Amino acid sequence: MSRNSSRSHFPYILWGLSIASAVVISLAPALAVAARPEQPFAVAAVFPPWWSRARVETAVADIGVVTGHGRLGAVVSLTGGADLERQLKMAGAWAVLDPRLAGCNPSGV
């Protein structure tokens, strides 16, 4: 393959990446809405992946009752009060999701 023929494909590669980026960006808001907890008092919290399960449990101890764990120690499902999402974010959670989407199956939900 000559050097010039590889350059001729470059605009097509950029075009493809642009289309793929546009699709991902346009789907992001829909995915965020779909991930919102169905029951605001039963959620899964995603903490930084380097946090241990013990650190996560310490962070949520005063916020709610732990009802399950995700596959990673940094994901925990819990039930709590009306201000649960704000409290979890203040405790260090990166995201608050529906427990079923986060790989948690809390009891009673």
N, C-alpha and C positions, 0 to 999 in steps of 0.2 A: 504494500500500500504506500503510495507516495505521500509526501508531506502535505501537498496541496489538497488531496482528496480528504484527509482527516479534518482539515480546516473547513472544508465545504459543509461538513455535518454539524459544525459548531452552532450555527444559528438555530438548527432544528432541536438540538439538545437544550439550548436556552429556552426556546419556545415551549418545549415539553415540561421543563422545570417550572416555568411561569404558570402554565396551566395547572400543574399538580399543586403548586403553592396556593393558587387562587381557590382550588377546591378545598384544600385543608383549612384555609382561613375562613371560607364561607361556612364550613361545617362546624367550626369551633363554637360559635354561640349556641347552636342547636344541641351539641353534645353537653355543653355546660348546663343548659336548662334540663336536659334529660337526666343528668347526674344529680340534680337537686333532690334531697331526701323527700320521699313521699310523706313520711310522718316526721314533723320537725323535732319531735322529742326522742326519736330513735335514729341515730346517724352513725356513720363511720368517719373517723378522723384520720387523715393521712399526715403523718409527721415526717420530718427529715429522715431519709433512709439510713443514716448512720446512727440514729437513736436506737438504743436497746429497748426491748420490751419493758424492762424495769423502769427505764427513764420515762417512757410513754405513760405507763401506769401511774407513776408519781405525778406527772404533769396533769393527768385527768382526775386524780383522786378526789379533789374537792369540787369537781365540775359535774360529775355524773357517775352512774354505776356501769362498770364494764360488763358487757354482755357477750363479747366474743372478740376474736383476734383474726386478722388477715393472715395470709401466708407469710408476710414480712412482719417482723416485730414492731415496725413503725406504723402499722395500721391496726386500729382498734375500733370496735363498735361499742356504743354506749347509749344509755338513755339518760335524760336530764331535763332541766327546766326550760322555760320559754326563751332564755337568752343563750342557749347552748352553743349555737354557731359562733357568736361573738366571743364567748368565753374560750372556746377551743382555739380560735385564731389567736387570741391573746396569749394562750398557753404555748403557742408555737406550731399549731397545725397549719400545714400548707393548704389543705383542702378539706371540705366537709361534704360528704357524699351520701347517697343512698347506700345503706350497708350491703345490699345485694350486688351493687355494681362494684364495690370495693373488695369483693371476695369474702365478705363476712356474712355469716348467717346467724344473727343474734336470736336468742331465745325470746319467744313472745312477740315476734314481729312477723 
